[in-house]
Amino acid sequence: MPTKTKISLENLEVAFASKSDAELRKMYLIFATMNNNAAVKMGIKMANLAFKINFPIKGLMKKTMFGHFCGGENIEDCQKTVDELSAFGIGTILDYSVEGKGNEVSFEATKKELLRTIKRSAGDQAIPFAVFKVTGLGSYEVMTKVQAGKQLSKEEQLAFEKLKSRVDELCKAAYEANTKILVDAEESWFQDVIDELTYQAMEKYNKKSCIVYNTYQMYRHDMLERLKNAHQVAKEKGYQLGAKLVRGAYMEKERARAKQKGYPSPIQPDKASSDRDFDAALVYCLENLGEIHLVAGSHNEQSNILLGNLMEAHQVSHNDTSVYFAQLYGMSDNISFNLADQGFNVMKYVPYGPVEKVMPYLGRRAEENTAVAGQSSREFELIKKEIARRRNLK
């Protein structure tokens, strides 16, 4: 029986236990910069330009943005981060964050690197999951045509068969390695194709245990219903549903495309609706735990507290491997470290790849952290509080 605990994310000493005073000051500078919208945009442009003209900026990036949000340039570089997180009871998801060139050579290279992450994860409790994006393995243009029901050329059909083969190869490798694998969600105009490939893999590999997980972006107004339908199909076909819940990552792009092409936007009318459906999905997953295995990917404190309380209410042990919490490396340490300290299964997505090739990822992280209307982000406020707390102890 689980012990009744008050779920709290407020302990700053726990949240920043892994950070030295010097590391905390560096974090302060990084987040202070990211709270300046103009500085973020200028910095991203300058960094991209520097790489184009071969200006020696890599060392600076490793000491700042790249060093904070990424584990290294390759899997071996990430070991230090894996060990540091593991020491505090937090797992690592090795996230190969290089955006390929969109050709068959690039897709094959990405598949081989992802197979290396699966091999590295095998048998290591510190790396419980692998992850991939389907667009790293094949053409999104072809997937878009497939979802729209358009006829493929012979060349496109061959490309689509290769994409399907790569997805299955990764899921099969995870199954054989007895490690779990997450399939990331992407844009709505080819997400149905990703879903279909993922459910085919679940039907193959999720009969005895939950290996393959699909991702549900709850900022889509139809996603709660899609999750419930997926669960019903899984029950009928006799496999376990792996579900990673997120709020979503493509809102502006989705709305812009819907407006341009004249169809109703798939996006929720407001953030409150996304929050409502995310939390309703947590409730649904907990009510059907065992048939559903859950990864809650959220930086929202209230949703994480809700999930912890739901586990208590359903008498689910904190370390039950049917439930994982997940956040991005370099963000929301107060959530990750406090949950881990209370015995929950917590993981960090740890991106890696050559510095210059991870710039698109770093650009998105910087923009996401930029303050709205000049207000300091929650992250920045917590860092300032922890610096002040440590100063008062001296």
FENKAUR-V313510 format. One record per residue. N is the residue number from 1. SS is DSSP state (alpha for helix, beta for strand, coil for the rest). Layout:
BEGIN
[[N & SS] [N & SS]]
END
This chain:
BEGIN
[[1 & coil] [2 & coil] [3 & coil] [4 & coil] [5 & coil] [6 & coil] [7 & coil] [8 & coil] [9 & coil] [10 & coil] [11 & coil] [12 & alpha] [13 & alpha] [14 & alpha] [15 & alpha] [16 & coil] [17 & coil] [18 & coil] [19 & coil] [20 & coil] [21 & alpha] [22 & alpha] [23 & alpha] [24 & alpha] [25 & alpha] [26 & alpha] [27 & alpha] [28 & alpha] [29 & alpha] [30 & alpha] [31 & alpha] [32 & alpha] [33 & alpha] [34 & alpha] [35 & coil] [36 & coil] [37 & alpha] [38 & alpha] [39 & alpha] [40 & alpha] [41 & alpha] [42 & alpha] [43 & alpha] [44 & alpha] [45 & alpha] [46 & alpha] [47 & alpha] [48 & alpha] [49 & alpha] [50 & alpha] [51 & alpha] [52 & alpha] [53 & coil] [54 & coil] [55 & coil] [56 & coil] [57 & coil] [58 & alpha] [59 & alpha] [60 & alpha] [61 & alpha] [62 & alpha] [63 & alpha] [64 & coil] [65 & alpha] [66 & alpha] [67 & alpha] [68 & alpha] [69 & alpha] [70 & beta] [71 & beta] [72 & beta] [73 & coil] [74 & coil] [75 & coil] [76 & alpha] [77 & alpha] [78 & alpha] [79 & alpha] [80 & alpha] [81 & alpha] [82 & alpha] [83 & alpha] [84 & alpha] [85 & alpha] [86 & alpha] [87 & alpha] [88 & coil] [89 & coil] [90 & beta] [91 & beta] [92 & beta] [93 & beta] [94 & beta] [95 & beta] [96 & beta] [97 & coil] [98 & coil] [99 & coil] [100 & coil] [101 & coil] [102 & coil] [103 & coil] [104 & alpha] [105 & alpha] [106 & alpha] [107 & alpha] [108 & alpha] [109 & alpha] [110 & alpha] [111 & alpha] [112 & alpha] [113 & alpha] [114 & alpha] [115 & alpha] [116 & alpha] [117 & alpha] [118 & alpha] [119 & alpha] [120 & alpha] [121 & alpha] [122 & coil] [123 & coil] [124 & coil] [125 & coil] [126 & coil] [127 & coil] [128 & coil] [129 & beta] [130 & beta] [131 & beta] [132 & beta] [133 & coil] [134 & alpha] [135 & alpha] [136 & alpha] [137 & coil] [138 & coil] [139 & coil] [140 & alpha] [141 & alpha] [142 & alpha] [143 & alpha] [144 & alpha] [145 & alpha] [146 & alpha] [147 & alpha] [148 & coil] [149 & coil] [150 & coil] [151 & coil] [152 & coil] [153 & coil] [154 & alpha] [155 & alpha] [156 & alpha] [157 & alpha] [158 & alpha] [159 & alpha] [160 & alpha] [161 & alpha] [162 & alpha] [163 & alpha] [164 & alpha] [165 & alpha] [166 & alpha] [167 & alpha] [168 & alpha] [169 & alpha] [170 & alpha] [171 & alpha] [172 & alpha] [173 & alpha] [174 & alpha] [175 & alpha] [176 & alpha] [177 & alpha] [178 & coil] [179 & coil] [180 & beta] [181 & beta] [182 & beta] [183 & beta] [184 & coil] [185 & coil] [186 & coil] [187 & coil] [188 & alpha] [189 & alpha] [190 & alpha] [191 & alpha] [192 & alpha] [193 & alpha] [194 & alpha] [195 & alpha] [196 & alpha] [197 & alpha] [198 & alpha] [199 & alpha] [200 & alpha] [201 & alpha] [202 & alpha] [203 & alpha] [204 & alpha] [205 & alpha] [206 & coil] [207 & coil] [208 & coil] [209 & coil] [210 & coil] [211 & coil] [212 & beta] [213 & beta] [214 & beta] [215 & beta] [216 & beta] [217 & beta] [218 & coil] [219 & coil] [220 & beta] [221 & coil] [222 & coil] [223 & alpha] [224 & alpha] [225 & alpha] [226 & alpha] [227 & alpha] [228 & alpha] [229 & alpha] [230 & alpha] [231 & alpha] [232 & alpha] [233 & alpha] [234 & alpha] [235 & alpha] [236 & alpha] [237 & alpha] [238 & coil] [239 & coil] [240 & coil] [241 & beta] [242 & beta] [243 & beta] [244 & beta] [245 & beta] [246 & beta] [247 & coil] [248 & coil] [249 & coil] [250 & coil] [251 & alpha] [252 & alpha] [253 & alpha] [254 & alpha] [255 & alpha] [256 & alpha] [257 & alpha] [258 & alpha] [259 & alpha] [260 & alpha] [261 & alpha] [262 & coil] [263 & coil] [264 & coil] [265 & coil] [266 & coil] [267 & beta] [268 & coil] [269 & coil] [270 & coil] [271 & alpha] [272 & alpha] [273 & alpha] [274 & alpha] [275 & alpha] [276 & alpha] [277 & alpha] [278 & alpha] [279 & alpha] [280 & alpha] [281 & alpha] [282 & alpha] [283 & alpha] [284 & alpha] [285 & alpha] [286 & alpha] [287 & alpha] [288 & coil] [289 & beta] [290 & coil] [291 & coil] [292 & beta] [293 & beta] [294 & beta] [295 & beta] [296 & beta] [297 & beta] [298 & coil] [299 & coil] [300 & coil] [301 & alpha] [302 & alpha] [303 & alpha] [304 & alpha] [305 & alpha] [306 & alpha] [307 & alpha] [308 & alpha] [309 & alpha] [310 & alpha] [311 & alpha] [312 & alpha] [313 & alpha] [314 & coil] [315 & coil] [316 & coil] [317 & coil] [318 & coil] [319 & coil] [320 & coil] [321 & coil] [322 & coil] [323 & beta] [324 & beta] [325 & beta] [326 & beta] [327 & beta] [328 & beta] [329 & coil] [330 & coil] [331 & coil] [332 & coil] [333 & alpha] [334 & alpha] [335 & alpha] [336 & alpha] [337 & alpha] [338 & alpha] [339 & alpha] [340 & alpha] [341 & alpha] [342 & coil] [343 & coil] [344 & coil] [345 & coil] [346 & beta] [347 & beta] [348 & beta] [349 & beta] [350 & beta] [351 & beta] [352 & beta] [353 & coil] [354 & coil] [355 & alpha] [356 & alpha] [357 & alpha] [358 & coil] [359 & alpha] [360 & alpha] [361 & alpha] [362 & alpha] [363 & alpha] [364 & alpha] [365 & alpha] [366 & alpha] [367 & alpha] [368 & alpha] [369 & alpha] [370 & coil] [371 & coil] [372 & coil] [373 & coil] [374 & coil] [375 & coil] [376 & coil] [377 & coil] [378 & alpha] [379 & alpha] [380 & alpha] [381 & alpha] [382 & alpha] [383 & alpha] [384 & alpha] [385 & alpha] [386 & alpha] [387 & alpha] [388 & alpha] [389 & alpha] [390 & alpha] [391 & alpha] [392 & alpha] [393 & alpha] [394 & coil]]
END
